[in-house]
Amino acid sequence: MTRFFELQERFLKLEKAQYIDIVENFCNRNELKGIDGIHGLLSYAKKLRTLYSRTRSEKIDLKSFFELSFALWALEIMGRIDIADNVAKNLENGGAFGDTCSYLTESNVNYFRSFESEIMLALRLLEGNQNFRIGGLGAPDFILEDLNLSIEVKTPSSKLGLFQALLKGVKQIEKYKYNGIIILILDHMVAREIIKNSMNVLPIDIQQVILTGLPKTENFRTIGAIAEWVKWDEDKLHPSTIMPLAHREQLAKRENLLRECWRLMTIDNIFNQRITSQEVEETFPFENELIINLDPKIEGEAFFRKKWGL
């Protein structure tokens, strides 16, 4: 991660107002204007500029926005800003943000975390010398050719949304030709206090939802999931927790792929750390032949309500 940290040190020497300039310039170049979805990013940047110019407060620099700005700047320096362009285009066409209008009044939720997460992951993959490309609409977000691995990133905001996002991710991976891993960004669930005071390990009920939404047998390409969540009010640059989860049957032959993805996401030494795996009474009834017809929203909600009644 040497180059990654060198870039961070250079970025930290910029003026705070330049962080906003970087995002504004990216938005203007990609014509991202409006109040909803990825288009709302420019409005968000302008909101921060207004607050910063009025108060000159260090607290105005929301840490997640800082990382988004850093990722765009670093990709530009590395000559790979095309990655961010492609991710933004996919999000623009795919409607991945959902309700984003309230970001103009809320300061504790970053509705662009999915975008930031994907381009930060791209930086990690570049740092790890991975040969990858951005997937198109309907395909997983990242295709790692050398590892024959696909990665899909999801950013749910509720337990039901988490379960539906898992089913959608599984469907996308199973339709593709490579094994795959789902990255779950759970910041919205932390901000909404669905995940409370748990910055070391996910609550058991959240673990159960995740494992229930993952295929159990090696007949499926989906290996497992990696959850990441951040408590942005902590006084750290990126106080994230990363936790991989998978069924034992999946780990029997493909644990190395899940570990490699985990290693690329973290600066910690994970050599002796365990992947979370526990028995669940029932998993979603995936069927290989019928998964192309799966409706994650409708079928996911029906299964979720029946199992948990929430």
N, C-alpha and C positions, 0 to 999 in steps of 0.2 A: 504493500500500500504506500510505498515511498512517494511516488509521483502524486498520488491523491493528496497526501498531507502537505507536500510542497505547494500544490495549487491552493489548498486551504490557507496556508500562511500568506501567500501572495494576495489572495482575495481579502483577507482580514485587514490588509493595509489600505484598502480602498475607503473613500469617504462613504458614510452611511447613505447619503442621497444617491450615490452611484448604484447601490443595490436595486433601487427602484428604477433607475434609468435602464438598467440591463433588461428588466422584465418589460418595461414599456417599449423599448426598442424591438424586442422579440415579438410582442403583440402587434405593433404597428407593421412590422415586416410581413407577418402572417395574416394581417387584416383581421385580428381577433377583437371584435368590438361588439358590445351589447351588454346585457345584464344577466344572462343565464348561460349555464354550461361553461365550456372552455372560453367562450367569448367574454364572459364576465371577468376574466383575469385582468384585463386592462382597467376595468372599472375599479377592481380591488387595488391595483397598483396606484391609481389616482387617489383613492381614498387614503392610502398610506402616505402618499406625498403631501396631501392636504394636512393630515395630522402632524406629520413630521415638521413641515414648514411652520406650523402654528406653535408647536410645543418644543421642538428640538429635543425631544425626549428619547433616550436610548430604548425605552420600553416600547416605543412605537414600532421598532423593528421586530415584528413577530418572528420567532425563531424558525417556523416552518417556511415563511416567506424568504427568510435569509437563505435557507438551503435550496429553495427553488432558484433564487437568483444565482447562487454559487454554481448550481448544476448547469444552468444555461451558459454562464460565463466560462466554466471549465470546458464544456463541450465546444464552445467557440474557439478557445485557446488550442484545443486538441484537433481542430479542424473537422469536428464531427457534429456540428450544430444541425446537420441534416437529420440526425436521430431525433432531436427534439421537435423538428418540423414534422416528421412523420408521425410521432406519437401524438402531437397536437391535432394533426389531420384525422387520425383514427378516432380520437376522443370527440372531435367535432362532429364526425359522421355517426358515431356510435351511441351518442347520448349517455355516456357513462357517468355523468355527474349528478343526474337527478335534480332535485330542488336545490338551487344555489342562490336564489334571490336574497335570502336572509343574511348572506355573508356581509352585506353592506352595513348591517347593524350589529352583528355578532363579532366579538374579538377573540373568542376562545375556540372557534372551529375553523379550520382551513378547508374550504371546499375544493381546493386545487391540490390536495395531498395526493390524489391518484396520479396526477400529471407529474408532480415532483417526485413521487416514488418511482415511477417508471424511468424517468431520466437519470435519477440517482442510481438506480440499479444498472442502467446502461453504463454509467461511469465506472461502477464496480466491475462490470464485465470487461470493459476496456482495460482497466487496471490489471485484471487477471489474465489479460492476453487471450480472451475468448473470442472466437470467430462466431459472430451472431448477426442476425438481421431482425428487423421489426416485422412482425406478422401483419397480414392484411386484415380487413374486416371479417369477423367470424372465425379467424384463426387465433391461436394463442399470441400473446403480446410479443414474446421473444422466442426466436428459434436459434438454438445453439447447435450449429452444424457439427462441430467436432465431437460433441458429447451425445449427439442424436437425442437432444433434450429440448422440450418446449416449456415455457414459463408463462403463466397467466396471472395478472395482478388484479386483485379485487379490493374495493374499499367500502365495505358495508357500514350501515349506521344503526342496525338493530339486530336482534337475534334472528328474527325471521329473515331479514335482509341478508344476514350472514349465511344462513342455510340456502337461500335461493341463489346467492352468489356462488356458493360451492357447486351446486348442481349445474349452473351455467358454465363454470370453469371446467368441470368434468366433461360436459358435453363438447366444449371447444377442444379439449385435449384429445378426447376419444375419437373425434372426427379427423384428427391429424395423424401423421404417420409415426411420430416419435413419442416416447415416454414423456410425461409432463408433471410439473409441480405447480401448485396454486399458491401465490403469495397473497396473504391476507393482511391488509393495512387496517388496523382497528382503532385508529385515533378518534374517529367520530364516536365510537362506542365509549371511549374513555371520556371524551368531552361531554357526552350525555349521561355520564355516570352509570352506564350499563356495566362497564368494567370499573369497579371501585377499589381504590387503594391496593392495587395488585400490580406492582411493577416488576416483579420477579418471575411470577408464574401465572398463567391464566386460571381463573376460577374453574372449578370442575364442571359446572354447567356449560360454560363456553367450550371447554374441551370436548364435552359430550356432543354438543351441536356440530362441531367441526368433524369429529370422527364419524358421526352418523351420516354426514353428507359426503363421505369419501368411499369409493369402492373398496371392498375388503380383500378381494382375491387378485392374484397376479394375472388373471385373464384380462384385466383392464390396464390401460396405459398410465392412468393417473396414479402416481406413486404416493403422494401425500401432500401436506400443506406446510407452509412456514408462516407463522403469525408474527407480525411486528406491530408494536404499539408504543406511543410516545406520550409522555406527560409534559406538555410544553411549558408549564409554569415552573418547572424545575430549572435551577440555575446551571444548566449545562448546554453545550453546543448541540448535542443530539442525544438526549437521554433515552434512547430506545431500548426496548427489550425484544429479543428475537427468540422464538420458540418453535421448533419443528415438531410436527405431529404426523403419525402414520400408523396404519395397522401392521401388526407383526408379520402377517402374511406378505405384505408388500415389501417389508424390510429384508426379508429372507434373501432376496437376490438383487435388490436394487437400492440398498441403503447407501452405497457409495455415491449414487447420483444425488440423493437428497442431501448428503453431507457436503458434497462439492458446492451445491447451490447455497447451502447454509454458510459455508466458508467464505464464499464470495460476498455475502451480505454483511458480514460482521468483521470487526477488527480484533475480536477475542480469539484466544486459542481454544478451539472446540475439540481438540484431540480426545480428551477423556470425558466429554460431555455426552449425555444420553439424549436420544430422540424420544419424545413422549409417545407412549403407546399404551393403551388400556382397552380392556374389553367393553364393548357396548352391546346392549341387549339386542338391538335391531338397527340395521343400516338401511338407507334408502334402497329400494329394490331396482337397482340398475339392471338393464338388459342390453347386452352388446348389440344385438341386431336392431333393437328399437330405440337406441339412444338418440339417433338422428331426429326422431319425432318427439323427444322429451320437451315438455314445456316447463322450464325451471320455475317460472312465476306461479302458475296455476297448480301444477303437481307438487311443487315444493311447499306451497302454503297448505295444501290439503294434508300432506304427510305431517308437516310441522304441527298443525292444529290438532290432528289426531293423536300425535305422540306426546306433545307437551301441553296442549290446550291453552296456549297463550295467544 
